[in-house]
């Protein structure tokens, strides 16, 4: 599941959920704009960036990193991107960084080089599996938690959230947007089902006609076309591994750069040693 896309849509449509998630619900979300920024000169891409609107140096900007798999470089990458952005835009800008983990177990254990920053008020770490039940009663937090809900409970939980939205929101357009967002998350979680099965389970026939639905369907078609080329791409990446290792990159850095598993990189090393 492409969680970056899911969280981008959640926080772009409802930045107030972002502030609720990090324990600052009193911040006026209407003064922020959520966007994604690519730092082209470094090939870094931020998962998300909340910028004060209008620009106000007294309000911090927020860097977002979403981690749903183990990544030993998460903090080195995050701070490299954050400080690169500040250097190229406004080095005097106040800032905060937010890391959203699927579970606490995914956080690296070797964090000594970054402990000073992690212990400061500049960094917030959120573990979705550790959000207490009291917070889950919030519609916004419930939507975020739906991303990591077990499949055998996801549909029922999605229906509960839709019912909650219909009860709590008085604006029909706001309800429609929340319902579309919930359906989007469920559509991603059940990507293995046929379109007809999804329609029967969730009643998403009308969802296909929305802008977001069309974008997701197109993304799905593109992924389908890419599947046939994946094997060739993998082989091409593996051929690049020896050169990167010879240039001084670590196994973890090569895996992160080429979007490979560490075991795949280690497999290339083993094959070289055997040959």
C-alpha positions as CSV (number, residue, x, y, z in Angstrom):
1,X,0.0,0.0,0.0
2,X,1.4,3.4,-1.0
3,X,1.1,5.0,2.4
4,X,2.8,8.2,1.3
5,X,-0.1,8.9,-1.1
6,X,-2.7,8.2,1.6
7,X,-1.1,10.5,4.2
8,X,-0.6,13.2,1.6
9,X,-4.3,13.1,0.8
10,X,-5.3,13.1,4.4
11,X,-3.2,16.0,5.5
12,X,-3.7,18.0,2.3
13,X,-7.5,17.8,2.7
14,X,-7.5,18.1,6.5
15,X,-4.3,19.7,8.0
16,X,-6.2,19.9,11.3
17,X,-5.8,16.1,11.6
18,X,-2.1,16.6,11.4
19,X,-2.0,18.9,14.4
20,X,-4.4,16.7,16.3
21,X,-2.1,13.7,15.6
22,X,0.9,15.5,17.1
23,X,-1.0,16.6,20.1
24,X,-1.5,20.3,19.2
25,X,-5.2,20.5,18.2
26,X,-5.4,24.2,19.2
27,X,-3.2,25.3,16.3
28,X,-5.2,27.1,13.6
29,X,-4.8,24.7,10.7
30,X,-6.3,27.2,8.3
31,X,-3.1,29.2,8.5
32,X,-1.1,26.3,7.0
33,X,-0.9,24.7,3.5
34,X,0.2,21.1,3.2
35,X,2.4,20.3,0.2
36,X,5.2,18.0,-1.0
37,X,8.5,19.5,-2.1
38,X,11.3,18.0,-4.1
39,X,14.8,19.2,-3.5
40,X,16.0,18.6,-7.0
41,X,19.7,19.4,-6.5
42,X,20.0,16.6,-3.9
43,X,17.3,14.2,-5.3
44,X,15.6,14.4,-1.9
45,X,11.8,14.4,-1.7
46,X,9.9,15.4,1.4
47,X,6.9,13.2,2.3
48,X,5.1,16.4,3.3
49,X,5.6,19.9,4.3
50,X,3.2,22.2,6.1
51,X,3.9,25.9,5.3
52,X,2.4,28.9,7.2
53,X,-0.1,30.7,5.0
54,X,0.5,33.6,4.6
55,X,4.2,33.2,5.3
56,X,4.8,34.0,9.0
57,X,8.3,33.6,10.5
58,X,6.7,33.3,13.9
59,X,5.0,30.0,13.0
60,X,7.1,26.9,12.5
61,X,7.1,24.9,9.3
62,X,6.5,21.2,9.7
63,X,8.5,18.5,7.9
64,X,6.7,15.1,7.7
65,X,8.2,11.7,7.3
66,X,6.0,8.5,7.2
67,X,7.7,5.2,8.0
68,X,5.9,1.9,7.4
69,X,9.0,-0.2,7.0
70,X,12.3,-0.5,8.8
71,X,14.8,2.1,7.7
72,X,18.1,2.6,9.5
73,X,18.6,5.9,7.8
74,X,15.3,7.5,8.7
75,X,16.8,10.2,10.9
76,X,19.9,11.0,8.8
77,X,17.6,11.3,5.8
78,X,15.0,13.4,7.6
79,X,17.5,15.9,9.0
80,X,19.4,16.1,5.8
81,X,16.2,17.0,3.9
82,X,15.1,19.4,6.6
83,X,18.4,21.3,6.8
84,X,18.8,21.3,3.1
85,X,15.4,22.9,2.7
86,X,16.1,25.5,5.3
87,X,19.5,26.3,3.8
88,X,18.0,26.9,0.4
89,X,14.9,28.8,1.6
90,X,15.2,30.5,4.9
91,X,17.8,29.4,7.5
92,X,16.2,31.5,10.2
93,X,12.8,29.8,9.8
94,X,11.5,28.0,13.0
95,X,10.9,24.4,12.2
96,X,9.6,21.1,13.6
97,X,9.9,17.5,12.2
98,X,7.2,14.8,12.6
99,X,7.9,11.1,12.0
100,X,4.8,8.9,11.8
101,X,5.7,5.2,12.4
102,X,3.3,2.4,11.7
103,X,4.5,0.8,14.9
104,X,7.2,1.6,17.5
105,X,9.1,-1.5,16.5
106,X,10.1,0.1,13.2
107,X,12.1,2.9,14.9
108,X,15.9,2.4,14.6
109,X,17.6,1.5,17.9
110,X,20.9,3.2,17.1
111,X,19.9,6.8,17.4
112,X,22.7,8.2,19.5
113,X,24.0,10.7,16.8
114,X,20.5,12.3,16.7
115,X,19.5,12.1,20.4
116,X,19.9,15.8,21.0
117,X,17.5,16.7,18.3
118,X,15.1,13.8,19.1
119,X,14.9,15.0,22.7
120,X,14.2,18.6,21.7
121,X,10.9,20.2,21.0
122,X,11.9,20.2,17.3
123,X,10.9,16.6,16.7
124,X,7.7,14.7,17.3
125,X,7.5,10.9,16.9
126,X,4.0,9.3,16.5
127,X,3.5,5.6,16.8
128,X,0.1,4.6,15.3
129,X,0.0,1.4,17.2
130,X,0.3,3.2,20.5
131,X,-2.4,5.9,20.1
132,X,-4.7,5.5,23.1
133,X,-8.4,4.7,22.8
134,X,-9.4,8.1,24.0
135,X,-7.8,9.8,21.1
136,X,-9.2,7.2,18.7
137,X,-12.7,8.5,19.4
138,X,-11.7,11.6,17.4
139,X,-12.9,11.4,13.8
140,X,-9.6,12.6,12.5
141,X,-7.4,10.2,14.5
142,X,-9.8,7.4,13.6
143,X,-9.3,8.1,9.9
144,X,-5.5,8.0,10.4
145,X,-5.7,4.8,12.4
146,X,-7.8,3.2,9.7
147,X,-4.7,3.1,7.5
148,X,-3.1,0.5,9.8
149,X,-6.4,-1.3,10.8
150,X,-6.4,-5.0,10.4
151,X,-8.2,-6.1,7.2
152,X,-10.7,-8.2,9.1
153,X,-11.8,-5.1,11.0
154,X,-11.2,-2.4,8.4
155,X,-14.5,-2.4,6.6
156,X,-16.6,-2.3,9.8
157,X,-14.4,0.4,11.2
158,X,-14.7,2.4,8.0
159,X,-18.5,2.2,8.2
160,X,-18.3,3.4,11.8
161,X,-16.2,6.4,10.8
162,X,-18.6,7.2,8.0
163,X,-21.5,7.1,10.5
164,X,-19.5,9.3,12.9
165,X,-18.8,11.8,10.1
166,X,-22.5,12.0,9.2
167,X,-23.4,12.6,12.9
168,X,-20.7,15.1,13.7
169,X,-20.4,17.2,10.5
170,X,-23.3,19.5,9.5
171,X,-21.9,20.5,6.1
172,X,-22.9,17.9,3.4
173,X,-19.8,18.7,1.3
174,X,-17.6,18.1,4.3
175,X,-19.3,14.8,5.0
176,X,-18.8,13.8,1.3
177,X,-15.1,14.6,1.5
178,X,-14.6,12.6,4.6
179,X,-16.5,9.7,3.2
180,X,-14.4,9.8,0.0
181,X,-11.2,9.8,2.1
182,X,-12.4,6.8,4.1
183,X,-13.3,4.9,1.0
184,X,-9.9,5.8,-0.5
185,X,-8.1,4.2,2.4
186,X,-10.2,1.1,2.2
187,X,-9.7,0.9,-1.5
188,X,-5.9,0.8,-1.0
189,X,-6.2,-1.7,1.8
190,X,-8.2,-4.1,-0.4
191,X,-6.3,-3.7,-3.6
192,X,-6.2,-7.5,-4.0
193,X,-10.0,-7.6,-4.5
194,X,-11.7,-7.1,-7.8
195,X,-13.5,-3.8,-8.5
196,X,-16.9,-5.6,-8.3
197,X,-16.1,-7.1,-4.9
198,X,-15.0,-3.7,-3.5
199,X,-18.2,-2.1,-4.8
200,X,-20.2,-4.8,-3.1
201,X,-18.3,-4.5,0.2
202,X,-18.1,-0.7,0.4
203,X,-20.6,0.7,-2.1
204,X,-17.9,2.8,-4.0
205,X,-19.5,2.9,-7.4
206,X,-20.0,6.7,-7.0
207,X,-16.5,7.1,-5.7
208,X,-15.0,6.2,-9.1
209,X,-16.5,9.4,-10.5
210,X,-14.7,11.6,-8.1
211,X,-11.4,13.4,-9.0
212,X,-9.6,11.3,-6.4
213,X,-11.1,8.1,-7.5
214,X,-10.1,8.8,-11.1
215,X,-6.5,9.5,-10.0
216,X,-6.4,6.3,-8.0
217,X,-7.8,4.2,-10.9
218,X,-5.2,5.7,-13.2
219,X,-2.4,5.0,-10.7
220,X,-3.6,1.4,-10.5
221,X,-3.5,1.1,-14.3
222,X,0.0,2.5,-14.3
223,X,1.1,0.0,-11.6
224,X,-0.4,-2.8,-13.7
225,X,1.7,-1.8,-16.7
226,X,4.8,-1.5,-14.5
227,X,4.5,-5.0,-13.1
228,X,5.6,-6.5,-16.4
229,X,8.8,-4.4,-16.3
230,X,9.6,-4.9,-12.6
231,X,11.7,-8.0,-13.1
232,X,13.9,-6.2,-15.6
233,X,14.2,-3.2,-13.4
234,X,15.2,-5.3,-10.4
235,X,18.0,-6.9,-12.5
236,X,19.2,-3.5,-13.6
237,X,19.3,-2.2,-10.0
238,X,21.3,-5.3,-8.9
239,X,23.8,-4.7,-11.6
240,X,24.5,-1.2,-10.2
241,X,25.1,-2.5,-6.6
242,X,28.8,-3.5,-7.0
243,X,29.7,0.0,-8.3
244,X,28.0,1.8,-5.5
245,X,29.6,-0.4,-2.9
246,X,33.0,0.1,-4.5
247,X,32.4,3.9,-4.3
248,X,32.2,3.7,-0.5
249,X,28.4,3.4,0.1
250,X,27.3,1.1,2.9
251,X,24.9,-1.8,2.3
252,X,22.1,0.1,4.0
253,X,22.7,3.3,1.9
254,X,22.7,1.3,-1.4
255,X,19.5,-0.5,-0.4
256,X,17.9,2.9,0.4
257,X,19.2,4.6,-2.7
258,X,18.0,1.8,-5.1
259,X,14.8,0.9,-3.1
260,X,16.0,-2.6,-2.5
261,X,15.9,-4.9,0.5
262,X,19.2,-5.1,2.5
263,X,19.1,-8.8,1.9
264,X,19.1,-8.3,-1.9
265,X,22.2,-6.1,-1.6
266,X,23.9,-8.7,0.6
267,X,22.9,-11.4,-1.9
268,X,24.9,-9.5,-4.6
269,X,27.9,-9.4,-2.3
270,X,27.6,-13.2,-1.6
271,X,27.5,-13.9,-5.3
272,X,30.6,-11.8,-5.9
273,X,32.5,-13.7,-3.2
274,X,31.4,-17.1,-4.6
275,X,32.6,-16.1,-8.1
